[in-house]
Amino acid sequence: MTKAKILVVEDEAIVAKDLQYRLIKFGYAVPAIASSGEEAINKAVELSPDIVLMDIKLKGVMDGIEAAQEIYKRLDIPVIYLTAYADENTLERAKITEPFGYLLKPFKEKELQTNIEITLTKHALERELKANKKWLDALLRSISDAVIASDMQELITFMNPVAENLTGWKQEEACGRNSSEIFKIANAETHNAIESPIARVLQDGITVNLPAETILITKDGAEIPIDDSAAPIKDDKDNITGAVLVFRDITERKRAIEAGKKQIEQEQLLVQWEEINQLKNDFLNLVSHELRSPLSNMKLMIQMLQLSPNTEEAQHYLHLMEGECDRELGLINDLLDLQRLESSSYPVITPDALVLQQWIPWIIEPFQIRIQQHQQTLRLNLPSNLPPLLSDGISLERILVELLNNTCKYTPAGGEIILSVRHNSSEAPAKTIITVSNSKEIPVTELPRIFEKFYRLPNADIWNQGGSGLGLPIVEKLVEQLQGNIQVESGNGWTTFTLILTDLYSDPIAKR
């Protein structure tokens, strides 16, 4: 074990030699003796002793207290005063230099040795503590997170450079101020102030996390989104002595999240674009087929007319051509109507007071011949006490015509079609409910697609049931125009479309 080196500062040569002898006897090394303050400083710089035994009254302009202060400041070497003076003024001056001991002459050898050993131990612990503090300070200053520490009164005791940059406060400005003054936080959406987590940590002794969407309001009023946690600082007896707050700027993280959301949105748009592109392809395929077929038929009929001398046969082909023209015109009109409905350019709704007992028989009259030709039956359930319905007659007529046309096409020969109307006044507002049913069941798997554009039931062509697949989408859009609702269900050999309507009024009407 290395001997402790002790520098003796004493202007009385005999006293100095006696002290050196005793120290050597204790097992210490005494490499030099100084008799003045200036010499003591120079020897301390040269030899780096472990302890300085300092007499207060020295020869020259510098006394022992001044010399001790300079040595401790420059070299961090502990000083023990050995003096015959114990007056209050000397003692107060000595206390300012933070000596490790103060022995009054004459003193006992054991007392001197005890003071030296205590000083060596205490100084070693202080050096270790300072080293740990420097290590911790360097660690806290080098980490990427901001760190703020407070005492039990919520007063700031430490801030690392990251915390300084984020808050806008320098450590020397912040220390001693309340944490809520330095660490101002609020909700990002409402801007309502949020209590500093340090207060709760000190009160409850638990680790606290900030709520989501928290912003830090800096010294100059800037807003920074942050994420943080606060925890208590405890001593070796588990007593709370303060709190530490660790937080970070999450601006980049939020940008990354937003970028991720945008990427997802772009991917969704791409999927939608692919769906639209597929819809366009389906549309082109359908239109090319539906438009080409009538044109091809008409061309063939024209050729037949040119070759046929038979007037009756010519009339037959002219009749067929007229039907194909009507079919072509109907498809084009359906496309234009659906386009106007989807682009909100459909004519403004004009409500009429419809007397359904008279109006509905007039609507179904054109279907009677067609129904007889297909050997179908049409049953009408129309109560006599129905109140007038305030609705758009043109739109409602189109809806019923499309529904009846659809049921006529898909109802087998000998099948039945039922149109029923009832009025429900038990709810507010009162509702008029119209159902169109036919004795042909639609597979349950097909029902979700029944109102899709260009969709037709599987095997529709096999059943010799043409069509563009636009009738029911037009119905759905027209029902929306009337602020109503339409549903379809199928089972037990029947398919039923249910139309639910309320009266339209002139002032709050949904206008296109």
Buried (B, 14 or more C-beta within 10 A) or exposed (E): EEEBBBBBBBBEEEBBBEBBEBBEEBEBBBBBBBBBBBBBBEBBEEBEBBBBBBBBBBEEEBBBBBBBBBBBEEEEBBBBBBBEBEEEEBBEBBEEBEBBBBBEEEEEEEEBBEBBEEBBEEBEEEEEEEEEEEEEEEEBBEBEBBBBBBBEEBBBBBBBBBBBEBBBBEBEBBBEBBBBBBBBBBBBEEEEEBEBBBBBBBEEBEEBEBEEEBBBBBBEEEEBBBBBBBBBBEEEEEEBEBBBBBBBBBEEEBEEEEEEEEEEEEEEEEEEEEEEEEEEEBBEEBBEEBBEBBEEBBEBBEEBBEEBEEEEEBEBBEEBBEEBEEBBEBBBEBBEBBEBBEEEEBEEBBBBEBEBBEBBEEBBEEBEEBBEEBEBBBEEEBEEEBEBBBBBBEBBBBBBBBBBBBBBBBBEEEBBBBBBBEBEEEEEEEBBBBBBBBBBEBEEEEBEEBBBBBBBBEEBEEEEBBBBBBBBBBBBBBBEBBBBBBEBEBEEEBBBBBBBBBBBEEEEBEEE
